[in-house]
Amino acid sequence: MIVTLLVSTGAAWEGPTLAALNDHPGVVVLKRCVDLDDLLATASAGQAQVAVLGAELPGLDGPTVGQLRQYGVRAVAVTPEDDVARAHAHRIGIDAVVAPGDVDDLVAAVLTDPGPALAAPPTLPPPSAAAADPPSATRPGRVVAVWGPGGAPGRTTLATALAAELARRRLTTVLVDADPYGGAVAQQWGVLDEVSGLLSAARLVAGGSVDERFATVQRRLSDHLLVITGLPRPDRWVEVRPGALGAIVERARADAQVVLDTGFSIEQDPAADPGARPERNGLTVEALEAADEIVVVGSADPVGLARLARAVADAHELLPAPALRVVVNRMRPTLGWREADVVGMLAGFGRTLGVHFLPDDQPAVDRALVAGRTLLESGESPLTRAVATLVDAMAGVG
């Protein structure tokens, strides 16, 4: 017996479809859902196997189909008889597509047993055949996430400096502002676009068109430096669905080095249902999981070092074998300790690839901020030289 959900929006095909499903001895229509939210809430109970819906249903996208799969529900979509609509339905992961008048085909699609494949939903929408390119011999770019504890240790300043240094070395680099508490990259670099690159890219992922239209969400700042701007307001983090950032990163690294400017918190609610509602800190966790290397930045003062040590320990709890590189920012002689003292203190909190130090160079930072330019564009300084040394040390990047 196949337990089915039908999303009712008043379309002409719904009446004949409901009658045909009710007449079939192997099908039970559990509920007629009024919208997508009602469908997801009902599907989360785990009693249904199939959802029948119109392909034009508002809000229907790849992450939504993925949620249905998490609940063990296949999506059968009634789609207009044109190639564009059908291709879109397949891109977002719809299991079966039928024309509005093909009631027999729809019943057959409902009764089809998908086998065990349903338990392993694809994390990315399958690319369209038209967008497929010949395999490239170019090695994918490296992904570096810049992360650190709360207290403004300089995550964005370091992320922008790393991206600019990589671009100076003629490595095409994409900086992605992925801070769920409100990005600052656009303001720091004087990018005045009102449209968020991150939200636009997330919508492309949901619609299955990120491969074809990825260039439209990037802002080019120089020959080798591009940026995907962050959230325009902190409350809009909910629009970046789980899995979207991972898809954005994978697309970006196909053509470039990727630097991720992240949030500070990786705390997660163990009782949360990720299929029902995303977690705010999930965006930062997803960034760290996608990274080949994590640069953990903290301040050199006593409070900053204590937070940095906890961050190193937290990263080892979150990830099985994180590739961590520690950066101690705003190091200055007035603090009264040597670099060796800091290295020794951090050694007991988890394995790292190395500990690096950046000087307290506020004049250089202020010049760049006021001008809306990168540190390199504002002139050579002790800070830019230290960042260049850091990039030299980052295996596979410099």
Backbone torsions as a table, in degrees:
resi	resn	phi	psi	omega
1	MET	NA	126.4	180.0
2	ILE	-99.6	117.5	178.3
3	VAL	-89.2	125.2	-169.6
4	THR	-122.9	145.5	171.3
5	LEU	-113.0	139.6	178.9
6	LEU	-121.9	127.1	176.2
7	VAL	-90.9	117.7	-174.3
8	SER	-100.9	118.2	177.1
9	THR	-121.9	7.2	179.6
10	GLY	89.7	10.7	179.9
11	ALA	-69.9	154.0	-175.2
12	ALA	-64.5	-28.5	-176.5
13	TRP	-76.1	-13.2	-171.8
14	GLU	-68.7	-40.7	-177.9
15	GLY	-61.3	-56.2	177.5
16	PRO	-59.9	-35.3	179.9
17	THR	-66.0	-46.3	179.9
18	LEU	-61.4	-41.6	179.3
19	ALA	-63.4	-42.8	-179.3
20	ALA	-65.7	-40.3	179.4
21	LEU	-67.1	-41.7	179.3
22	ASN	-66.0	-30.4	-178.3
23	ASP	-78.9	-17.6	-176.6
24	HIS	-82.4	129.6	-176.8
25	PRO	-68.5	-17.1	-178.2
26	GLY	-97.4	9.1	-175.7
27	VAL	-129.5	138.5	171.8
28	VAL	-124.8	123.5	175.5
29	VAL	-87.0	107.5	-175.3
30	LEU	-72.2	-40.2	-174.9
31	LYS	-161.9	147.5	168.6
32	ARG	-98.5	108.2	-176.6
33	CYS	-83.1	147.0	-174.5
34	VAL	-87.5	-24.9	179.6
35	ASP	-161.1	-174.4	-175.9
36	LEU	-66.8	-40.1	179.1
37	ASP	-62.4	-40.9	177.9
38	ASP	-63.9	-39.5	178.4
39	LEU	-62.1	-47.5	-178.1
40	LEU	-65.3	-39.5	179.2
41	ALA	-64.1	-41.6	179.4
42	THR	-69.8	-40.9	-179.6
43	ALA	-63.1	-30.9	-177.4
44	SER	-65.3	-16.3	178.3
45	ALA	-72.3	-17.3	175.6
46	GLY	80.5	18.1	-177.5
47	GLN	-98.6	-14.5	-174.8
48	ALA	-108.2	155.6	177.3
49	GLN	-112.9	-23.8	-174.2
50	VAL	-138.0	142.4	171.3
51	ALA	-120.1	127.0	176.9
52	VAL	-105.1	125.1	-175.5
53	LEU	-152.0	165.3	176.1
54	GLY	-84.0	140.8	-178.3
55	ALA	-64.9	-20.1	-178.9
56	GLU	-90.3	8.1	-177.6
57	LEU	-57.5	126.1	-179.2
58	PRO	-57.7	132.3	178.4
59	GLY	89.4	-5.5	-178.7
60	LEU	-74.6	118.8	-179.5
61	ASP	-150.6	-176.3	-176.9
62	GLY	-59.1	-49.2	178.4
63	PRO	-59.9	-34.6	178.4
64	THR	-66.4	-43.5	176.5
65	VAL	-62.1	-37.2	176.7
66	GLY	-62.8	-38.3	176.5
67	GLN	-62.9	-43.5	178.3
68	LEU	-59.0	-41.3	178.9
69	ARG	-63.6	-37.8	177.5
70	GLN	-60.3	-31.4	178.5
71	TYR	-87.5	3.3	179.6
72	GLY	79.4	25.2	-176.0
73	VAL	-113.7	125.8	173.6
74	ARG	-83.7	148.0	178.6
75	ALA	-105.7	121.9	174.3
76	VAL	-112.4	118.4	-173.8
77	ALA	-110.1	135.3	171.7
78	VAL	-89.1	117.7	-168.3
79	THR	-128.0	138.4	175.2
80	PRO	-54.4	152.0	-176.0
81	GLU	-82.1	67.5	171.7
82	ASP	-140.8	150.3	-172.2
83	ASP	-64.5	-35.0	-177.3
84	VAL	-65.2	-46.6	-179.3
85	ALA	-64.6	-41.0	179.8
86	ARG	-68.0	-39.6	178.8
87	ALA	-63.8	-39.5	178.2
88	HIS	-64.0	-42.9	179.4
89	ALA	-60.0	-41.6	178.7
90	HIS	-68.6	-35.5	-179.5
91	ARG	-64.0	-36.4	-178.5
92	ILE	-86.1	3.2	171.2
93	GLY	98.1	11.7	177.9
94	ILE	-58.7	135.2	-175.0
95	ASP	-75.6	-37.1	-179.0
96	ALA	-146.6	142.1	-178.8
97	VAL	-123.4	129.6	178.9
98	VAL	-132.5	155.3	178.2
99	ALA	-79.4	155.7	-176.1
100	PRO	-56.3	-33.5	-176.8
101	GLY	-92.7	-3.9	-174.5
102	ASP	-90.9	73.9	-177.4
103	VAL	-64.2	-41.4	-179.6
104	ASP	-63.0	-41.5	178.2
105	ASP	-64.6	-35.8	180.0
106	LEU	-66.1	-44.6	178.3
107	VAL	-61.5	-40.9	178.7
108	ALA	-63.0	-38.5	178.6
109	ALA	-66.2	-37.4	177.4
110	VAL	-64.1	-38.4	-175.8
111	LEU	-81.0	-13.1	-177.4
112	THR	-65.6	130.2	177.8
113	ASP	-87.5	117.6	-178.0
114	PRO	-76.8	-11.1	-177.9
115	GLY	76.0	-164.2	-175.4
116	PRO	-73.5	-8.1	-176.2
117	ALA	-63.3	-24.6	-177.6
118	LEU	-62.3	-27.9	-177.7
119	ALA	-74.0	-10.0	-178.3
120	ALA	-122.9	75.2	-177.2
121	PRO	-68.6	146.3	177.2
122	PRO	-68.7	140.1	179.5
123	THR	-83.2	-19.1	178.7
124	LEU	-123.8	142.5	175.0
125	PRO	-62.8	139.1	179.6
126	PRO	-66.2	134.9	-179.0
127	PRO	-68.5	151.2	178.6
128	SER	-73.3	154.7	-179.2
129	ALA	-63.8	-33.8	-178.5
130	ALA	-66.6	-26.5	-176.8
131	ALA	-91.2	-5.1	-175.5
132	ALA	-68.7	132.6	178.4
133	ASP	-111.5	157.4	175.0
134	PRO	-60.0	147.0	179.6
135	PRO	-55.9	136.7	-178.9
136	SER	-95.7	142.7	177.8
137	ALA	-82.8	-8.5	-178.9
138	THR	-72.0	133.4	179.0
139	ARG	-71.8	138.8	179.1
140	PRO	-57.0	149.0	178.8
141	GLY	-68.5	162.9	180.0
142	ARG	-89.0	144.7	-178.7
143	VAL	-110.7	122.1	178.9
144	VAL	-119.2	123.4	176.2
145	ALA	-102.0	128.2	175.9
146	VAL	-99.4	117.3	-173.1
147	TRP	-137.4	160.0	176.6
148	GLY	-178.5	169.7	-176.4
149	PRO	-71.5	175.7	175.7
150	GLY	-66.9	171.1	179.7
151	GLY	100.8	15.4	177.3
152	ALA	52.6	60.9	179.8
153	PRO	-77.1	-9.1	179.3
154	GLY	111.5	31.0	-179.1
155	ARG	-59.9	-52.5	-176.2
156	THR	-67.3	-40.5	178.0
157	THR	-59.2	-43.3	-179.8
158	LEU	-71.0	-41.1	-179.4
159	ALA	-61.4	-44.8	179.6
160	THR	-66.9	-36.7	179.5
161	ALA	-67.8	-41.0	177.7
162	LEU	-62.4	-46.0	-179.1
163	ALA	-61.7	-42.6	-179.5
164	ALA	-65.9	-37.9	179.2
165	GLU	-67.6	-41.0	176.8
166	LEU	-61.9	-42.7	178.9
167	ALA	-64.6	-36.0	177.9
168	ARG	-61.3	-29.1	179.1
169	ARG	-86.2	14.6	176.7
170	ARG	65.4	30.4	171.6
171	LEU	-101.8	116.4	178.0
172	THR	-58.9	125.0	-171.3
173	THR	-133.0	134.9	175.1
174	VAL	-112.2	122.2	173.7
175	LEU	-97.5	122.3	-179.2
176	VAL	-108.9	119.6	176.5
177	ASP	-84.6	102.1	-174.9
178	ALA	-115.8	30.7	179.7
179	ASP	-81.2	114.4	-177.3
180	PRO	-73.3	-8.4	179.1
181	TYR	-99.4	15.8	176.5
182	GLY	107.5	112.0	-175.8
183	GLY	-77.4	156.7	-179.6
184	ALA	-127.5	2.8	-177.2
185	VAL	-62.9	-44.0	-178.5
186	ALA	-59.9	-44.6	179.2
187	GLN	-66.5	-39.5	-177.7
188	GLN	-65.7	-34.1	-178.2
189	TRP	-101.2	7.1	176.7
190	GLY	68.8	30.3	177.2
191	VAL	-88.1	117.7	-171.1
192	LEU	-101.5	9.5	179.5
193	ASP	-59.6	134.9	178.4
194	GLU	-81.7	-18.9	-177.9
195	VAL	-88.6	128.6	178.7
196	SER	-75.8	124.7	176.4
197	GLY	-65.3	-37.7	-179.1
198	LEU	-64.9	-45.5	179.6
199	LEU	-67.0	-39.1	178.0
200	SER	-63.5	-42.4	179.1
201	ALA	-65.6	-38.5	178.6
202	ALA	-63.1	-37.2	177.3
203	ARG	-67.7	-37.1	176.8
204	LEU	-63.9	-40.0	177.2
205	VAL	-61.6	-45.3	-179.1
206	ALA	-62.7	-35.3	-179.2
207	GLY	-87.4	-1.8	178.2
208	GLY	76.0	19.8	-176.9
209	SER	-121.7	22.3	-177.4
210	VAL	-65.9	-33.6	-179.5
211	ASP	-64.8	-45.1	-175.1
212	GLU	-74.0	-33.6	-168.5
213	ARG	-117.3	18.4	-174.4
214	PHE	-61.4	-34.3	-178.2
215	ALA	-61.8	-24.6	-176.0
216	THR	-74.1	-15.1	-177.1
217	VAL	-100.6	-0.3	-179.0
218	GLN	-103.5	144.7	174.1
219	ARG	-109.3	120.8	-178.9
220	ARG	-85.6	125.1	179.7
221	LEU	-102.5	-24.9	176.5
222	SER	-157.9	-175.8	-177.7
223	ASP	-58.9	-32.5	-174.1
224	HIS	-122.0	7.2	-176.1
225	LEU	-125.2	123.4	177.1
226	LEU	-127.4	156.5	179.8
227	VAL	-136.4	141.0	168.3
228	ILE	-108.1	107.7	-173.5
229	THR	-68.9	160.0	-171.9
230	GLY	-93.6	-158.8	-176.4
231	LEU	-69.6	133.9	177.9
232	PRO	-73.3	-27.3	175.4
233	ARG	-139.8	143.3	-177.3
234	PRO	-59.1	-30.2	-175.1
235	ASP	-73.5	-6.0	-177.4
236	ARG	-91.2	10.0	178.0
237	TRP	-59.5	-27.3	-177.3
238	VAL	-65.3	-16.8	-178.7
239	GLU	-80.0	-9.6	176.6
240	VAL	-97.2	100.3	-174.0
241	ARG	-72.7	154.6	177.2
242	PRO	-54.4	135.9	-179.5
243	GLY	92.5	-17.8	-176.4
244	ALA	-66.9	-44.3	-178.2
245	LEU	-63.4	-40.2	177.9
246	GLY	-59.2	-40.2	178.4
247	ALA	-68.1	-38.1	178.1
248	ILE	-63.6	-44.1	-179.3
249	VAL	-63.3	-44.2	-179.8
250	GLU	-61.8	-39.0	178.2
251	ARG	-69.0	-40.7	-178.1
252	ALA	-65.9	-40.3	-176.0
253	ARG	-72.7	-11.5	176.5
254	ALA	-65.5	-25.6	-175.9
255	ASP	-121.6	-9.1	-168.4
256	ALA	-157.1	167.4	164.4
257	GLN	-72.9	149.8	-176.8
258	VAL	-126.9	129.1	173.1
259	VAL	-117.1	127.8	-179.0
260	LEU	-108.2	122.8	171.9
261	ASP	-93.6	116.4	-169.5
262	THR	-110.5	177.7	172.9
263	GLY	-81.1	-170.3	-177.1
264	PHE	-102.8	-31.9	-170.7
265	SER	-97.9	136.2	173.2
266	ILE	-119.3	16.0	178.9
267	GLU	-69.0	135.4	-178.5
268	GLN	-127.7	151.2	178.1
269	ASP	-86.8	112.9	-177.5
270	PRO	-65.0	-19.7	-179.0
271	ALA	-93.5	-1.8	-176.5
272	ALA	-73.3	148.0	175.2
273	ASP	-102.0	103.7	-177.0
274	PRO	-62.5	-22.4	178.6
275	GLY	-75.9	-22.9	-178.0
276	ALA	-88.7	-40.6	-178.0
277	ARG	-156.5	132.9	178.8
278	PRO	-69.0	158.4	174.7
279	GLU	-99.7	143.3	-177.7
280	ARG	-59.6	-45.3	-177.9
281	ASN	-74.6	-8.3	178.3
282	GLY	-61.7	-27.5	179.5
283	LEU	-66.4	-41.1	177.6
284	THR	-69.0	-41.7	177.7
285	VAL	-60.0	-43.0	179.9
286	GLU	-63.1	-36.8	177.7
287	ALA	-64.6	-43.5	-179.7
288	LEU	-66.8	-36.7	179.4
289	GLU	-68.3	-29.9	-178.2
290	ALA	-82.5	-13.7	-171.7
291	ALA	-81.2	142.7	169.5
292	ASP	-77.3	-29.3	179.9
293	GLU	-147.0	138.7	179.7
294	ILE	-112.0	121.2	175.2
295	VAL	-95.4	112.3	-178.5
296	VAL	-97.7	117.7	-175.2
297	VAL	-112.0	137.7	177.1
298	GLY	-144.8	162.2	179.7
299	SER	-80.9	155.6	-175.1
300	ALA	-84.6	-6.5	-179.9
301	ASP	-77.5	168.4	-175.8
302	PRO	-56.9	-44.7	179.9
303	VAL	-65.9	-42.9	179.9
304	GLY	-63.1	-39.4	179.3
305	LEU	-68.1	-37.4	177.3
306	ALA	-63.4	-42.5	177.7
307	ARG	-66.3	-38.5	179.4
308	LEU	-63.5	-43.1	178.9
309	ALA	-61.5	-42.1	177.9
310	ARG	-65.1	-36.9	179.7
311	ALA	-63.8	-41.5	177.8
312	VAL	-60.8	-44.5	178.7
313	ALA	-64.5	-40.9	-179.8
314	ASP	-64.0	-38.2	179.3
315	ALA	-63.7	-37.5	178.3
316	HIS	-70.4	-27.8	175.4
317	GLU	-75.4	-33.3	-177.4
318	LEU	-76.0	-43.2	-173.7
319	LEU	-116.5	145.7	-175.7
320	PRO	-66.5	-38.6	-178.9
321	ALA	-149.4	70.7	-175.1
322	PRO	-70.2	140.4	174.3
323	ALA	-89.5	89.4	-174.3
324	LEU	-99.5	136.0	171.2
325	ARG	-125.3	120.4	-173.8
326	VAL	-91.8	134.8	175.7
327	VAL	-123.5	121.1	176.7
328	VAL	-97.1	114.7	-173.0
329	ASN	-96.6	154.8	176.3
330	ARG	60.1	41.2	176.6
331	MET	-71.9	133.2	-177.0
332	ARG	-150.0	149.4	-175.3
333	PRO	-65.9	-24.1	-177.2
334	THR	-68.4	-12.9	179.0
335	LEU	-73.0	-25.8	173.1
336	GLY	91.6	8.0	175.2
337	TRP	-129.9	157.0	-178.1
338	ARG	-90.5	165.0	176.8
339	GLU	-59.8	-38.6	-180.0
340	ALA	-62.5	-33.5	178.2
341	ASP	-65.1	-41.3	-179.5
342	VAL	-67.8	-43.0	178.6
343	VAL	-59.1	-44.0	179.5
344	GLY	-64.4	-37.9	179.4
345	MET	-66.2	-39.8	-176.9
346	LEU	-77.8	-18.2	-173.1
347	ALA	-61.2	-28.5	-176.0
348	GLY	-83.7	2.7	-173.9
349	PHE	-107.8	2.0	177.4
350	GLY	141.6	154.6	-177.8
351	ARG	-70.4	139.9	176.9
352	THR	-135.2	165.4	176.6
353	LEU	-80.3	-12.4	-179.2
354	GLY	155.7	162.6	177.2
355	VAL	-119.7	127.7	-176.7
356	HIS	-124.7	157.0	-174.2
357	PHE	-126.7	135.9	175.0
358	LEU	-114.6	138.1	-177.1
359	PRO	-75.1	159.4	173.9
360	ASP	-79.5	95.7	-172.5
361	ASP	-122.0	64.0	-175.9
362	GLN	-62.9	-36.1	177.8
363	PRO	-57.7	-41.4	179.5
364	ALA	-66.1	-41.8	179.3
365	VAL	-64.0	-42.9	-179.1
366	ASP	-63.9	-41.5	179.0
367	ARG	-59.5	-43.7	-178.7
368	ALA	-67.9	-42.8	-178.4
369	LEU	-64.0	-46.0	-177.6
370	VAL	-64.1	-36.0	-178.5
371	ALA	-86.3	-11.5	-175.8
372	GLY	65.3	39.7	-176.7
373	ARG	-127.9	170.0	175.4
374	THR	-74.2	162.2	177.4
375	LEU	-58.8	-39.8	-179.6
376	LEU	-64.3	-39.2	-180.0
377	GLU	-67.7	-23.6	-178.7
378	SER	-85.9	-0.6	176.8
379	GLY	112.6	155.1	179.5
380	GLU	-67.2	144.5	-177.5
381	SER	-155.2	169.4	174.9
382	PRO	-55.6	-34.8	-179.1
383	LEU	-69.6	-44.0	179.7
384	THR	-64.9	-35.5	177.5
385	ARG	-67.2	-37.9	178.6
386	ALA	-67.8	-37.6	177.6
387	VAL	-65.7	-39.6	177.7
388	ALA	-62.3	-39.5	176.9
389	THR	-65.1	-38.5	177.2
390	LEU	-62.1	-45.3	179.5
391	VAL	-62.9	-37.9	176.5
392	ASP	-57.7	-36.1	-175.4
393	ALA	-81.8	-14.1	-175.6
394	MET	-81.9	105.5	-174.5
395	ALA	-56.0	130.9	175.6
396	GLY	81.5	-1.5	-178.8
397	VAL	-109.0	-49.6	-175.9
398	GLY	-76.8	NA	NA
